[in-house]
Amino acid sequence: MIRSILFSVLLLTSIPLVSLAQTEESMLLVSDALTLDGTLTMPANTTGPVPVVLLIAGSGPTDRDGNSPVPVGTLGPIKAASFRMLSDSLVKQGIAVLRYDKRFSGKSVDATAKEIDLRFETYIADAAGYIKELKADPRFSRVVVVGHSEGSLIGMIAARQAEADTFVSLAGPGEDIANTLRAQLGPQLAETDRQAVFASLDTLRSGNTLGTLPTKIPSVQQLFRPSVQPYMISWMRYDPTDQIELLNVPVLIIQGKRDLQVTVTDAEKLKAERPKDKMLLFENMTHVLKDVASDDQLANLQTYVNPDLPLTPGLATAIAQFVKQ
């Protein structure tokens, strides 16, 4: 199975789950002629300003709950509901949370939008717009950005541009996307296909689109489809280690040791640029922020499709403590 952190653009409608210990309200943002749809969850019985977390999802059509229609092999679509669970846990600890449907997911859909027009900077502008809205809201004492996977890079840039107060990298890559794809795809491909894919990545990194797709493997062809190539070119311009170094606010780096998509080495590369900041490693945490007891790949992938599995123990508390410090 070919795995990648870049997924197809599809649609999925989120289903909110409301706790009696919190209140929810819709929070819309007009960004680049598209109205993004988000959910702001407030702790119950607040008596003054509280900190607020903006959750930024990873790659592909990921909705506010952390779900996606992208299939995980033969197991079905991603439905771990990790963001919804993280939100509920943080709200119970007195922290407000805003999570939103990314473009092309949930309710953040524009029938006239075309994938070929999408750029990495578009996602940055979306996140920065929400940060500015939260900073202007007197209900909040500080704005903390938590970016997951691709959302880590988006979040660290948006946090700097919109002047958020702190930043959390959650399973964030430590390499640019070209090198990340090399590491992800290389071991899964035969030599001929591997060299063709690497050459295609070099072409895109140089700022040029591809004349032909690198292999006949359907999943790789989908990854390099013509309509997504301009987005990939724009994404490759950003190196996470460069961007995290530019932040002048406290940073927390979190990584799971059983993550199949992002590694501890990635976290260590980010940490090297933030020697005074903290890094937390969770022994059994997968990429979707849930635990798996072994290195078995199938068991790991099953955490992507099981909304009944709880979050990794201690994850939400660690983020809450950082937010409140």
TORKOL-4160 file (C-alpha; in steps of 0.2 Angstrom, whole numbers, padded with zeros to 4 digits, m for minus):
325
<pt num="1" X="0000" Y="0000" Z="0000"/>
<pt num="2" X="0007" Y="0017" Z="m0005"/>
<pt num="3" X="0005" Y="0029" Z="0009"/>
<pt num="4" X="0006" Y="0048" Z="0008"/>
<pt num="5" X="0002" Y="0063" Z="0018"/>
<pt num="6" X="m0005" Y="0072" Z="0003"/>
<pt num="7" X="m0022" Y="0066" Z="m0001"/>
<pt num="8" X="m0036" Y="0068" Z="m0014"/>
<pt num="9" X="m0048" Y="0082" Z="m0013"/>
<pt num="10" X="m0065" Y="0075" Z="m0008"/>
<pt num="11" X="m0080" Y="0080" Z="0003"/>
<pt num="12" X="m0086" Y="0075" Z="0020"/>
<pt num="13" X="m0099" Y="0082" Z="0032"/>
<pt num="14" X="m0094" Y="0082" Z="0050"/>
<pt num="15" X="m0106" Y="0077" Z="0064"/>
<pt num="16" X="m0104" Y="0087" Z="0080"/>
<pt num="17" X="m0105" Y="0079" Z="0097"/>
<pt num="18" X="m0109" Y="0091" Z="0110"/>
<pt num="19" X="m0105" Y="0089" Z="0129"/>
<pt num="20" X="m0117" Y="0096" Z="0142"/>
<pt num="21" X="m0102" Y="0104" Z="0150"/>
<pt num="22" X="m0099" Y="0115" Z="0136"/>
<pt num="23" X="m0107" Y="0127" Z="0123"/>
<pt num="24" X="m0104" Y="0127" Z="0105"/>
<pt num="25" X="m0107" Y="0141" Z="0092"/>
<pt num="26" X="m0103" Y="0142" Z="0073"/>
<pt num="27" X="m0089" Y="0153" Z="0068"/>
<pt num="28" X="m0088" Y="0158" Z="0050"/>
<pt num="29" X="m0073" Y="0166" Z="0041"/>
<pt num="30" X="m0074" Y="0174" Z="0024"/>
<pt num="31" X="m0057" Y="0170" Z="0016"/>
<pt num="32" X="m0053" Y="0172" Z="m0002"/>
<pt num="33" X="m0071" Y="0173" Z="m0007"/>
<pt num="34" X="m0074" Y="0156" Z="0002"/>
<pt num="35" X="m0084" Y="0155" Z="0018"/>
<pt num="36" X="m0075" Y="0143" Z="0030"/>
<pt num="37" X="m0086" Y="0135" Z="0043"/>
<pt num="38" X="m0079" Y="0132" Z="0061"/>
<pt num="39" X="m0085" Y="0127" Z="0078"/>
<pt num="40" X="m0080" Y="0137" Z="0093"/>
<pt num="41" X="m0083" Y="0127" Z="0109"/>
<pt num="42" X="m0083" Y="0137" Z="0126"/>
<pt num="43" X="m0080" Y="0130" Z="0143"/>
<pt num="44" X="m0096" Y="0131" Z="0154"/>
<pt num="45" X="m0098" Y="0144" Z="0168"/>
<pt num="46" X="m0083" Y="0155" Z="0162"/>
<pt num="47" X="m0082" Y="0171" Z="0173"/>
<pt num="48" X="m0068" Y="0180" Z="0163"/>
<pt num="49" X="m0057" Y="0178" Z="0148"/>
<pt num="50" X="m0050" Y="0161" Z="0144"/>
<pt num="51" X="m0036" Y="0154" Z="0133"/>
<pt num="52" X="m0042" Y="0148" Z="0116"/>
<pt num="53" X="m0034" Y="0135" Z="0105"/>
<pt num="54" X="m0035" Y="0135" Z="0086"/>
<pt num="55" X="m0034" Y="0117" Z="0079"/>
<pt num="56" X="m0027" Y="0116" Z="0062"/>
<pt num="57" X="m0029" Y="0099" Z="0053"/>
<pt num="58" X="m0017" Y="0090" Z="0042"/>
<pt num="59" X="m0017" Y="0087" Z="0024"/>
<pt num="60" X="m0031" Y="0082" Z="0012"/>
<pt num="61" X="m0050" Y="0086" Z="0015"/>
<pt num="62" X="m0049" Y="0085" Z="0034"/>
<pt num="63" X="m0064" Y="0091" Z="0043"/>
<pt num="64" X="m0066" Y="0100" Z="0060"/>
<pt num="65" X="m0067" Y="0083" Z="0069"/>
<pt num="66" X="m0051" Y="0076" Z="0061"/>
<pt num="67" X="m0060" Y="0065" Z="0049"/>
<pt num="68" X="m0058" Y="0062" Z="0030"/>
<pt num="69" X="m0065" Y="0052" Z="0016"/>
<pt num="70" X="m0048" Y="0047" Z="0011"/>
<pt num="71" X="m0047" Y="0028" Z="0012"/>
<pt num="72" X="m0035" Y="0019" Z="0023"/>
<pt num="73" X="m0031" Y="0004" Z="0012"/>
<pt num="74" X="m0046" Y="m0007" Z="0013"/>
<pt num="75" X="m0051" Y="m0001" Z="0030"/>
<pt num="76" X="m0062" Y="0013" Z="0024"/>
<pt num="77" X="m0061" Y="0032" Z="0027"/>
<pt num="78" X="m0052" Y="0041" Z="0041"/>
<pt num="79" X="m0064" Y="0043" Z="0055"/>
<pt num="80" X="m0054" Y="0044" Z="0071"/>
<pt num="81" X="m0063" Y="0059" Z="0077"/>
<pt num="82" X="m0046" Y="0065" Z="0085"/>
<pt num="83" X="m0049" Y="0083" Z="0084"/>
<pt num="84" X="m0067" Y="0082" Z="0092"/>
<pt num="85" X="m0060" Y="0072" Z="0106"/>
<pt num="86" X="m0045" Y="0084" Z="0109"/>
<pt num="87" X="m0057" Y="0098" Z="0109"/>
<pt num="88" X="m0069" Y="0090" Z="0122"/>
<pt num="89" X="m0054" Y="0086" Z="0133"/>
<pt num="90" X="m0047" Y="0104" Z="0132"/>
<pt num="91" X="m0063" Y="0112" Z="0135"/>
<pt num="92" X="m0066" Y="0101" Z="0151"/>
<pt num="93" X="m0050" Y="0109" Z="0157"/>
<pt num="94" X="m0056" Y="0127" Z="0155"/>
<pt num="95" X="m0049" Y="0131" Z="0137"/>
<pt num="96" X="m0060" Y="0136" Z="0122"/>
<pt num="97" X="m0056" Y="0128" Z="0106"/>
<pt num="98" X="m0060" Y="0133" Z="0088"/>
<pt num="99" X="m0059" Y="0119" Z="0075"/>
<pt num="100" X="m0064" Y="0121" Z="0057"/>
<pt num="101" X="m0067" Y="0112" Z="0041"/>
<pt num="102" X="m0053" Y="0115" Z="0029"/>
<pt num="103" X="m0056" Y="0120" Z="0011"/>
<pt num="104" X="m0065" Y="0106" Z="0001"/>
<pt num="105" X="m0071" Y="0097" Z="0017"/>
<pt num="106" X="m0087" Y="0097" Z="0027"/>
<pt num="107" X="m0096" Y="0114" Z="0025"/>
<pt num="108" X="m0081" Y="0124" Z="0019"/>
<pt num="109" X="m0085" Y="0120" Z="0001"/>
<pt num="110" X="m0086" Y="0131" Z="m0015"/>
<pt num="111" X="m0093" Y="0123" Z="m0030"/>
<pt num="112" X="m0084" Y="0135" Z="m0041"/>
<pt num="113" X="m0067" Y="0132" Z="m0033"/>
<pt num="114" X="m0054" Y="0122" Z="m0043"/>
<pt num="115" X="m0040" Y="0112" Z="m0035"/>
<pt num="116" X="m0028" Y="0119" Z="m0048"/>
<pt num="117" X="m0030" Y="0136" Z="m0041"/>
<pt num="118" X="m0026" Y="0131" Z="m0023"/>
<pt num="119" X="m0009" Y="0136" Z="m0016"/>
<pt num="120" X="m0001" Y="0132" Z="0001"/>
<pt num="121" X="m0002" Y="0151" Z="0005"/>
<pt num="122" X="m0021" Y="0149" Z="0004"/>
<pt num="123" X="m0021" Y="0138" Z="0019"/>
<pt num="124" X="m0010" Y="0149" Z="0028"/>
<pt num="125" X="m0021" Y="0164" Z="0025"/>
<pt num="126" X="m0036" Y="0154" Z="0031"/>
<pt num="127" X="m0028" Y="0150" Z="0048"/>
<pt num="128" X="m0021" Y="0168" Z="0050"/>
<pt num="129" X="m0038" Y="0175" Z="0047"/>
<pt num="130" X="m0045" Y="0164" Z="0061"/>
<pt num="131" X="m0031" Y="0169" Z="0073"/>
<pt num="132" X="m0035" Y="0187" Z="0070"/>
<pt num="133" X="m0053" Y="0185" Z="0073"/>
<pt num="134" X="m0049" Y="0176" Z="0090"/>
<pt num="135" X="m0037" Y="0189" Z="0095"/>
<pt num="136" X="m0050" Y="0203" Z="0093"/>
<pt num="137" X="m0062" Y="0193" Z="0104"/>
<pt num="138" X="m0062" Y="0200" Z="0122"/>
<pt num="139" X="m0068" Y="0183" Z="0128"/>
<pt num="140" X="m0050" Y="0176" Z="0126"/>
<pt num="141" X="m0035" Y="0179" Z="0136"/>
<pt num="142" X="m0023" Y="0172" Z="0123"/>
<pt num="143" X="m0023" Y="0163" Z="0107"/>
<pt num="144" X="m0013" Y="0146" Z="0105"/>
<pt num="145" X="m0011" Y="0138" Z="0088"/>
<pt num="146" X="m0010" Y="0119" Z="0088"/>
<pt num="147" X="m0006" Y="0112" Z="0070"/>
<pt num="148" X="m0006" Y="0094" Z="0066"/>
<pt num="149" X="0004" Y="0086" Z="0052"/>
<pt num="150" X="0004" Y="0097" Z="0037"/>
<pt num="151" X="m0006" Y="0109" Z="0049"/>
<pt num="152" X="0010" Y="0111" Z="0059"/>
<pt num="153" X="0019" Y="0120" Z="0045"/>
<pt num="154" X="0003" Y="0130" Z="0041"/>
<pt num="155" X="0001" Y="0134" Z="0059"/>
<pt num="156" X="0019" Y="0140" Z="0063"/>
<pt num="157" X="0018" Y="0152" Z="0048"/>
<pt num="158" X="0001" Y="0158" Z="0052"/>
<pt num="159" X="0005" Y="0160" Z="0070"/>
<pt num="160" X="0019" Y="0172" Z="0066"/>
<pt num="161" X="0010" Y="0182" Z="0053"/>
<pt num="162" X="m0005" Y="0184" Z="0064"/>
<pt num="163" X="0004" Y="0186" Z="0080"/>
<pt num="164" X="m0003" Y="0171" Z="0090"/>
<pt num="165" X="0004" Y="0169" Z="0108"/>
<pt num="166" X="0010" Y="0152" Z="0108"/>
<pt num="167" X="0012" Y="0137" Z="0096"/>
<pt num="168" X="0011" Y="0118" Z="0097"/>
<pt num="169" X="0018" Y="0107" Z="0083"/>
<pt num="170" X="0008" Y="0090" Z="0084"/>
<pt num="171" X="0016" Y="0076" Z="0073"/>
<pt num="172" X="0023" Y="0090" Z="0062"/>
<pt num="173" X="0036" Y="0085" Z="0049"/>
<pt num="174" X="0054" Y="0092" Z="0051"/>
<pt num="175" X="0058" Y="0091" Z="0032"/>
<pt num="176" X="0050" Y="0100" Z="0017"/>
<pt num="177" X="0037" Y="0090" Z="0008"/>
<pt num="178" X="0048" Y="0085" Z="m0006"/>
<pt num="179" X="0060" Y="0076" Z="0006"/>
<pt num="180" X="0045" Y="0070" Z="0017"/>
<pt num="181" X="0038" Y="0061" Z="0001"/>
<pt num="182" X="0055" Y="0054" Z="m0003"/>
<pt num="183" X="0056" Y="0046" Z="0014"/>
<pt num="184" X="0038" Y="0040" Z="0014"/>
<pt num="185" X="0038" Y="0033" Z="m0004"/>
<pt num="186" X="0055" Y="0028" Z="m0007"/>
<pt num="187" X="0055" Y="0012" Z="0004"/>
<pt num="188" X="0038" Y="0006" Z="m0004"/>
<pt num="189" X="0044" Y="0008" Z="m0023"/>
<pt num="190" X="0054" Y="m0003" Z="m0034"/>
<pt num="191" X="0071" Y="0005" Z="m0040"/>
<pt num="192" X="0064" Y="0011" Z="m0057"/>
<pt num="193" X="0048" Y="0019" Z="m0050"/>
<pt num="194" X="0058" Y="0026" Z="m0035"/>
<pt num="195" X="0070" Y="0035" Z="m0047"/>
<pt num="196" X="0056" Y="0041" Z="m0058"/>
<pt num="197" X="0047" Y="0048" Z="m0042"/>
<pt num="198" X="0062" Y="0057" Z="m0035"/>
<pt num="199" X="0066" Y="0065" Z="m0052"/>
<pt num="200" X="0048" Y="0071" Z="m0053"/>
<pt num="201" X="0050" Y="0078" Z="m0035"/>
<pt num="202" X="0065" Y="0087" Z="m0041"/>
<pt num="203" X="0056" Y="0094" Z="m0056"/>
<pt num="204" X="0042" Y="0101" Z="m0045"/>
<pt num="205" X="0054" Y="0108" Z="m0032"/>
<pt num="206" X="0062" Y="0118" Z="m0047"/>
<pt num="207" X="0045" Y="0126" Z="m0050"/>
<pt num="208" X="0041" Y="0117" Z="m0065"/>
<pt num="209" X="0026" Y="0105" Z="m0068"/>
<pt num="210" X="0028" Y="0088" Z="m0075"/>
<pt num="211" X="0026" Y="0083" Z="m0093"/>
<pt num="212" X="0022" Y="0065" Z="m0089"/>
<pt num="213" X="0017" Y="0056" Z="m0073"/>
<pt num="214" X="0032" Y="0046" Z="m0065"/>
<pt num="215" X="0024" Y="0029" Z="m0064"/>
<pt num="216" X="0009" Y="0018" Z="m0068"/>
<pt num="217" X="0005" Y="0015" Z="m0050"/>
<pt num="218" X="m0012" Y="0022" Z="m0048"/>
<pt num="219" X="m0009" Y="0029" Z="m0030"/>
<pt num="220" X="0007" Y="0038" Z="m0036"/>
<pt num="221" X="m0001" Y="0045" Z="m0051"/>
<pt num="222" X="m0015" Y="0052" Z="m0040"/>
<pt num="223" X="m0002" Y="0060" Z="m0029"/>
<pt num="224" X="0006" Y="0069" Z="m0044"/>
<pt num="225" X="m0010" Y="0073" Z="m0054"/>
<pt num="226" X="m0009" Y="0089" Z="m0064"/>
<pt num="227" X="m0022" Y="0098" Z="m0054"/>
<pt num="228" X="m0012" Y="0097" Z="m0038"/>
<pt num="229" X="0005" Y="0100" Z="m0045"/>
<pt num="230" X="0005" Y="0119" Z="m0043"/>
<pt num="231" X="0000" Y="0117" Z="m0025"/>
<pt num="232" X="0014" Y="0105" Z="m0022"/>
<pt num="233" X="0026" Y="0117" Z="m0030"/>
<pt num="234" X="0020" Y="0131" Z="m0018"/>
<pt num="235" X="0021" Y="0119" Z="m0003"/>
<pt num="236" X="0039" Y="0114" Z="m0007"/>
<pt num="237" X="0045" Y="0132" Z="m0004"/>
<pt num="238" X="0043" Y="0130" Z="0015"/>
<pt num="239" X="0055" Y="0121" Z="0026"/>
<pt num="240" X="0048" Y="0118" Z="0044"/>
<pt num="241" X="0065" Y="0120" Z="0052"/>
<pt num="242" X="0067" Y="0137" Z="0044"/>
<pt num="243" X="0049" Y="0143" Z="0049"/>
<pt num="244" X="0049" Y="0136" Z="0067"/>
<pt num="245" X="0065" Y="0146" Z="0070"/>
<pt num="246" X="0057" Y="0162" Z="0065"/>
<pt num="247" X="0044" Y="0161" Z="0079"/>
<pt num="248" X="0047" Y="0172" Z="0094"/>
<pt num="249" X="0034" Y="0164" Z="0105"/>
<pt num="250" X="0035" Y="0148" Z="0116"/>
<pt num="251" X="0034" Y="0132" Z="0106"/>
<pt num="252" X="0029" Y="0114" Z="0111"/>
<pt num="253" X="0034" Y="0100" Z="0100"/>
<pt num="254" X="0024" Y="0083" Z="0102"/>
<pt num="255" X="0027" Y="0067" Z="0093"/>
<pt num="256" X="0022" Y="0049" Z="0094"/>
<pt num="257" X="0034" Y="0035" Z="0093"/>
<pt num="258" X="0022" Y="0024" Z="0083"/>
<pt num="259" X="0018" Y="0037" Z="0070"/>
<pt num="260" X="0019" Y="0029" Z="0052"/>
<pt num="261" X="0019" Y="0046" Z="0043"/>
<pt num="262" X="0030" Y="0057" Z="0054"/>
<pt num="263" X="0045" Y="0051" Z="0064"/>
<pt num="264" X="0054" Y="0056" Z="0080"/>
<pt num="265" X="0068" Y="0062" Z="0069"/>
<pt num="266" X="0056" Y="0075" Z="0062"/>
<pt num="267" X="0052" Y="0081" Z="0079"/>
<pt num="268" X="0071" Y="0081" Z="0084"/>
<pt num="269" X="0074" Y="0092" Z="0069"/>
<pt num="270" X="0061" Y="0105" Z="0074"/>
<pt num="271" X="0068" Y="0104" Z="0092"/>
<pt num="272" X="0086" Y="0108" Z="0086"/>
<pt num="273" X="0079" Y="0125" Z="0081"/>
<pt num="274" X="0071" Y="0128" Z="0097"/>
<pt num="275" X="0084" Y="0122" Z="0110"/>
<pt num="276" X="0075" Y="0132" Z="0124"/>
<pt num="277" X="0058" Y="0124" Z="0121"/>
<pt num="278" X="0050" Y="0108" Z="0126"/>
<pt num="279" X="0048" Y="0092" Z="0116"/>
<pt num="280" X="0036" Y="0078" Z="0122"/>
<pt num="281" X="0037" Y="0060" Z="0115"/>
<pt num="282" X="0023" Y="0048" Z="0117"/>
<pt num="283" X="0028" Y="0030" Z="0117"/>
<pt num="284" X="0013" Y="0022" Z="0108"/>
<pt num="285" X="0005" Y="0036" Z="0099"/>
<pt num="286" X="0000" Y="0035" Z="0081"/>
<pt num="287" X="m0002" Y="0049" Z="0068"/>
<pt num="288" X="m0020" Y="0051" Z="0073"/>
<pt num="289" X="m0016" Y="0054" Z="0091"/>
<pt num="290" X="m0021" Y="0037" Z="0098"/>
<pt num="291" X="m0011" Y="0022" Z="0105"/>
<pt num="292" X="m0007" Y="0006" Z="0098"/>
<pt num="293" X="0001" Y="m0008" Z="0108"/>
<pt num="294" X="0013" Y="m0015" Z="0095"/>
<pt num="295" X="0023" Y="m0011" Z="0079"/>
<pt num="296" X="0010" Y="m0021" Z="0069"/>
<pt num="297" X="0006" Y="m0010" Z="0054"/>
<pt num="298" X="m0012" Y="m0016" Z="0052"/>
<pt num="299" X="m0016" Y="m0012" Z="0070"/>
<pt num="300" X="m0008" Y="0005" Z="0068"/>
<pt num="301" X="m0019" Y="0009" Z="0053"/>
<pt num="302" X="m0035" Y="0003" Z="0062"/>
<pt num="303" X="m0033" Y="0018" Z="0074"/>
<pt num="304" X="m0037" Y="0029" Z="0059"/>
<pt num="305" X="m0054" Y="0021" Z="0057"/>
<pt num="306" X="m0060" Y="0018" Z="0075"/>
<pt num="307" X="m0069" Y="0033" Z="0083"/>
<pt num="308" X="m0071" Y="0023" Z="0099"/>
<pt num="309" X="m0053" Y="0022" Z="0103"/>
<pt num="310" X="m0048" Y="0036" Z="0116"/>
<pt num="311" X="m0035" Y="0049" Z="0113"/>
<pt num="312" X="m0017" Y="0045" Z="0119"/>
<pt num="313" X="m0017" Y="0046" Z="0138"/>
<pt num="314" X="m0009" Y="0062" Z="0144"/>
<pt num="315" X="m0009" Y="0071" Z="0127"/>
<pt num="316" X="m0023" Y="0083" Z="0131"/>
<pt num="317" X="m0017" Y="0087" Z="0148"/>
<pt num="318" X="0001" Y="0091" Z="0141"/>
<pt num="319" X="m0007" Y="0103" Z="0129"/>
<pt num="320" X="m0018" Y="0111" Z="0142"/>
<pt num="321" X="m0003" Y="0113" Z="0154"/>
<pt num="322" X="0007" Y="0122" Z="0140"/>
<pt num="323" X="m0008" Y="0133" Z="0135"/>
<pt num="324" X="m0011" Y="0139" Z="0153"/>
<pt num="325" X="0008" Y="0142" Z="0158"/>
